[in-house]
Amino acid sequence: MSSRILIVEDDPLQQKMLAAMIERKLDYSSVCCDHGRAALDFLSGQRNSDIRLIIMDLDMPVMGGKETLQILKQQYPSIPVIMLTGSKDIDDAVDCMKLGAIDFLTKPYEGGRMMVTVRNAIKLNTLSKEINRIKSEQEGRFTFRDLIGYETGLRDEVYTGRKAAASDIPVLINGETGTGKEVFAKAIHGESLRAGKPFVAVNCGAIPSQLVESTLFGHEKGSFTGAVERVIGKFREAEGGTIFLDEVGELPLETQVKLLRVLQQKEVEPVGAGKSVAVDVRIISATNRNLEQEVKDGRFREDLFFRLNVLQIKLPDLRGRREDIPMLALHFIERFAAGSNRAPKDITDQAMAFLKHYDWPGNVRQLENVLHRAIVIGDGPKLDVKDFATTLQAPPPPAQFPDPQKISGHDVLPFMDEQGVLTSFEEIEKAAIRHAMAHFDHNITQAAKALGIAKSTFYKKLKTL
């Protein structure tokens, strides 16, 4: 899925000139619509995450620029809009800027000025989105809608996560390394009644064994060698909010006993204090281990496991949610661009296909690191397969669905076999679903819409394949 610029212009010649200029000067592809209504229909009919910018004329038939801009800012606030007009009326420019346009150019525009405006708009929008993301995390208001794939590859997990957020029960998040367990925990916190309060993450596997207890529960000054000052501990830092215990299976058995007391009594005893202190925190823990097996092997307390495992959510590995890879890739590209204060690079369709069909043993974290390296090392304006080939082995061919370019309608929907026996309705339905998924490049929303069934029903049918 390459990034594109949407041109909304009723003059065909202006459309072609602007599209050619954008492709030649910026190496971005574009899509054109003749009026505002056509642009809104286009955006609603597909995942618009590949549209980085909209360039729109002010005076158009069917639906004009101002009316369209108003709707765009309500429905797609993250997409920047540059307005164009043949009028020199300054009031038009003022009105459009008030409605949310990022810039306003008068025709005939100078090509160099247009390219500078487009670059700046993309760069500013990328930076703005990254600032909003960081701000929401810091304020404890990161929600499930901020997760890439919350409506697709993580749909079922988000449904359970929202149920968990509505209560205060302990949650255990299970999943391979790099699947995003901490980010998911932040979303639970951000949609709970504790949103806005502290979210404190602790990597239990990274704390030296002799310091685990004082790190979690705090210590008094002079309580042990090196305790030169009083420390309140991570639990009390999270007072009123959520503490996230990552890799909780790494905790020593003696610390597990004290953690069990915290869960039961809702109080901690700092090292050297001699008395307990009440705490009000919500506990979310995570592990990539099989804690049930750890209990059987005597490495994890059974009573603590039952206390932590009131509600378990297992996050899928990245190879189990390949439809989210394009959106994740574009997200990371934008994040790195914002961090280096430059316009984000695009990615070729061939490179995106390469990423989608790789197995990703390191999951989302590996994808992020590979993209970061490619952006730093790559020389061209677009990331291509060669930018990933040095760090990743060639991906296996896609096995779940056939290539839409290599299948015909008769091959996909065989109503009768060679012996003249009719194909069962179940097999025809499966073939139709496979064909729709292949045709729409695994876009579940479009595939369900094309087949005329609800997306929830489509998800259920997918599980039968």
N, C-alpha and C positions, 0 to 999 in steps of 0.2 A: 504494500500500500504506500505509494509515493505521495508526498505532500503536493497540494495543488492550490491555485489561486482562482477564486470564483469571480468572473467578470459579468456584471449585470448591466447590459447596454443594448438599446434597441437598434442602434446603427450597425449593420453587419460589417462595414468597412472599419469602423472604430474597434469593433470586437477583434477582427483579424490583426489589425495593426498592434493593438495592445498585447494580445496573446503572443504574437511573434516577438515583440520586444522583450517580454518577460522571459520567454524561453531562451532567447539569444543572449540576453544580458545577465540573467539570474539563474538560468538553467532550471526554472520551475515550469511544470506543465500547468495548464489552465483548463477550465471548463466555462462555457458561456451560456447565459440565459438572456432572453429578450426583454424581460420585465420582472418586476418584483414578485409577482405571484408565481412565476415559473421558478424563480430562485428559491422561494420558500418550499415549493413542492419538491424541488431537487434535494434540499437539505433534509426534509422530513422523510424522504424515501431511501436514505442511505446513512451509514455511519459518517458523520461529518467531521470526524477527528482528523481526516486528511486535508481538510480545508483550513489553510493557515491564515487566509486574508480574503476579504471581499472588496472589490473595486466596483462601485455602483454609480450609475448616472442618476442625476436628480430628476430629470423630466423624461418619463417613459409612459407608454400606454398601459392599459389594464390596471397596473398598480405602480404609482410613482415612487421616487426615492425616499421621501420623508416618511411616508406611511410604512414602507418596507423596513426602513431603518428602525422605526419604533418597535416593530414586531421582532426584528433580529436581535435587538438589545434585550428584549424580554425572554426570547426562546434560546438564543445562542450568545450570551453575554461575553463569552471568552473569545469569540472571533472578532478581530479588529475590522473596521470598515473605513475605507477611503471614499469620499464622495467626489463626483465630477459634475461639472455643469458648464453650459455655454453662457449662462447669465453672469453678469458682473455685479449683481445685487448683493451687497454685503450682508443683508438680513438673512439671505438663504444660508450663507456660511455660518452665521451665528446660530441659526435654528438647528442646523445639522450638528454642530459641535455640542449644543445643549442636549441633543438627542443621543449623543454618545459616539459620533464619528471621531476617528482618531486624527483625520486631516481632511482638508477640502481644497481641491485643485480646480482651476478655471481652464476650460478649453479655449484655444488649443494649448496644451501643456507641452513643456519642453521635456524631451526624453530623459535627459540626465536628471532633471528634478524629480520626475516620476520614479525613476529607479532608486534614488536616494530616499524618497518618501516610502516606497515599498520596503526597502531594507530596514529603515528605522521603525516602521510599523511592526514588522515581524520581530525585530530585536526587542522592542519595547513590550510587546505582548508576551513574549517568552519570559522576559524578566519579571513582568507583572504577575504572571501565573506562578512563577517560582517563589516570589515574595509572599503571595497569598497562601501557598502551600506551607511554607515555613511558619508563617504567622499562625495558621490554624493548628499546626502541630504544637507550637510553643504555648498557645493559649488553651490547649487541651480540648479543642473543638474540631479535631480531625474526625470526619464521619465516613460511613461506608460509601457514600457517593464520591468520596475522594479516592477510593480504591480503583485502580485500573482493572476492569473485568467484573465490576460488582453486579452487572446485569447479564454477564455471559459466563466465563469460566468459573467465577466464584459465586454464582447466583444462589445455589443451595446453601453454601456456607454463610453467606450474608444473611439469608433468611433466618438461620439458626442464631447467628451473631446478634441480630436485632432482638430476638427473643431474650437472649442473655443480657443485653443492654437494659432491657426493661425491668430487670431484677438485680439483686446484689449477690447472687450465688457465685461461688468460686467456679472458674472456667479453666479447663485444661486444653490448651491448643497443641495439637500434635501435627507433625509434618517434617519432611526432609529439611536438611540445612539449606537455607536460602529461599524458602518458600514465602517468606514475609510474615512470620508469626508475630513479630513485634508491631508491625504496621497494622495488622489485623486487631491486635490488642488495643492499639490506640483508637481504632474506630469504635470498638465496644465502649471504651471509656468516653469517647467524644459524643456518643449517642445516649449515654446514661445520665442519670440525675447528678452524677459527679463531674459532668463536663465543666470545664473551666477551672477545676481544682487540679492539684498536682498529679502528674503521671510520671512515676519514677521507675525506670527500667534497671534491672540488676542482672548481669550475666553471672550466674552462680558458678559456672565452670571457670571463670577468669579470676576468681578471688582465691588467694592463698588459703589453704585449709585452716591455718592458725588464726586467720583474720576474718573468717566467715561470720562468726557470731557477733563480733564488734561492728562489722560492716552493716549487718542487717539490723541489729538491735541497739547499737550504740555502746559507748563505754564512758566511764568517769575518768577524769584526769588522774594519772598516777596509778590506774588500776592494773597496769602491766607495763613492762619495759617498753619504752617508746610511746606510751600514751601521754604525750606532753600537753594535751588539751582535751576538753570534754567534747565528745561527738554524739549527736542524737541518733544517728543510724538511719538507714533507708526507710524503715517502716514509719518512723515519726516524720521524716521528710515528706512522706506521702499522705500525711494526715488530711482526712476529708476527701482524698482522691483515690487513686489506684496504684498499687505496686505490681509490677510485672516481673515475675521470677523466670527469666529465660534459662533454659537448660537446668531445670529444677532437679533432674535426675542425677546431677553432679554433686548435690549437697552431701556432706558427710553424715553418717548415721546419727552422731551426737547432736548435730544441728537440726536434723529432721525432728528430733524429740521436741526441741524448743519451738520449732515452727508449728508443730501440732498444737502446742499450748497456746500459741498466738491465735490460731484458728478457733480453738475451743473457748478460750477465756477473753479473747479480744484485748490482750495486753502483752507488753514486752517487758523484759527485765534487762536493762543495760548491764554490761560487764562491770562489776565493782560497785553497782548501785545498792544492792541489797534489798531493793523493793521494786515492785512492778509499776508500769505506767500504762494507763489505758490508751488504746489507739483505735481510730475509726478509719479503716482502710478496706478497700475491695481488693481481693487477691485474684490475679490472673497469672497462671503459670504456663510454661511451654516446654516441650522436650522433643527431640528427634529420636529418643529411645522408646523401646517397648517397655513401659513401666510395669505392666503386668508380669512380664518375664523377669524384670529386675526384682519384683516382690518375691517371685518364686525362687530366685537365686540368692535371696537374703540381702540384696544391696539397697533395697528401698522398703521403708516401713509400710505394711499393708494398711494400717489405720490412717496414716497420712495420705496414702494414695486415694483411699475412699473419700477423704475430706477434700482433696484437691480436684478429684474427678467427678464432681457433682454434675457438670455438663462438659462433655468433651466435643471439641470441634477439630476435625482432621482437614488440614489444608491440602489441596491437590498439588502434585508436582507440576512443573511448567510443561512437561511433555503431555500432561493430561488436560491442559487448557491452551492448546496451540492457537486457538482463535484470538487469544489476548496478546500474542507476541507482537503483532504490528503496533498496537496501541502502546504497549510497554516500551517498545523500541523508540517510537517517536517521543514518548514522555522523557526517556533518559537523554535522548539527543537534545531536547529542549532544555533540560536541567543543566547539562554540561555547557550548553551555549550561554545560558544565563550566568553560570558561574565564571565564565571567561569573558563575559560582556561582548559577545559577538553573535551574528545571525546564525541560527541553527543550520547544520548541513542537511541536505535531503538524502534519501536512500533509494537506490534503484530497485525496480520490481524483482530483478534477479537476486539481489542481495537479500531482500525481504523474504523471498521464497527459500533461500538458503537458511536463514535464521528460523523460519517456521518449521522446517523439516529436520532441524538438528535436535538431538535428544536432551541436551541441557542437564547433565548430571548435577551441576551446581545450581540449577534452577534460576530464579529471578536474579539473584546476586551475581551469578556467572554472566548472565545476559548483560547486566549493567556494566560489569568490568570489561567485557569484550567490546561493548560499544564505546566505552571511554577510551580504551586503547586504540580502537579504529579511528576515532575522531582525532586523537593526538597524532597518530602516525600517518593517517591518510592525507594525500596531497590534493586530490581533486575536489571539486565543489559538491560531488555526491559520493556517498559511501557505496562501494561496489563489492562484489564477491571477493575480489583479490585482497580487500582490506581486512577480511575475516579468515581467509584461507590459511594464513600462517599460524593462527592460534586455534582454529577449529578444524577437525577432520571433515571431509566431505559428508554432507548429511545423507541419510538413507532416503530412498524414494518414498513419497507419501503412500501409506498402506491403507488408511481408513477409507478414503474416498478417491475415485479415479480422477484423472486430470480432465477438466471440463472441455479442453480443446481436443481430446482424443476419443471422445465418446459420441455416439450418435443416438438419436431418440430410440431407434429400434434395438440397439444394444442395451440401453438402460431399461426400457420398459417392454420386455418380451411377454406378450400375452399368450403365447402358445409355444410349446417346445417342438423339437423335430419330429416327435411321434404324434403330434396333433393334440396333446393334452394341455388344457387350459392352465395357465399359471394361477396359483391361489391369490386371493385378494391381499393376504398378508405380505407375500413376496412382492407384489406390484407396489404396495404401499412403501415397503422398504426401499425398493428401487427408485421410487419417486423422491423419497427423502434424500437418498444418496446423490441423485442427480441435482436436486435443488441445492444441496450443500456444496457440491462441486461447482455448479454454475455461478453461485454467489460467493465463491471463495471463502466458505465456512461462515458466512455472515448469517447467524441464526435468525435475526430479525427479518431480513429480506427473504430468506428461504421460507419461513413460516407464512409471511405475507403473500408470497407468490403461490403457495399451496392453499391459501385461504383458510388456515387454521390458526388458533390462538398460540402465542409463543409458549405458554405453559404446557399446552397439549403437545407441541412440537418437542419440547424438552423430554417429556415422558416417553414419546415414541423413539427418540434418539437412544434412550437407555436400553431399548429392546434390540438394537442393532448389534 
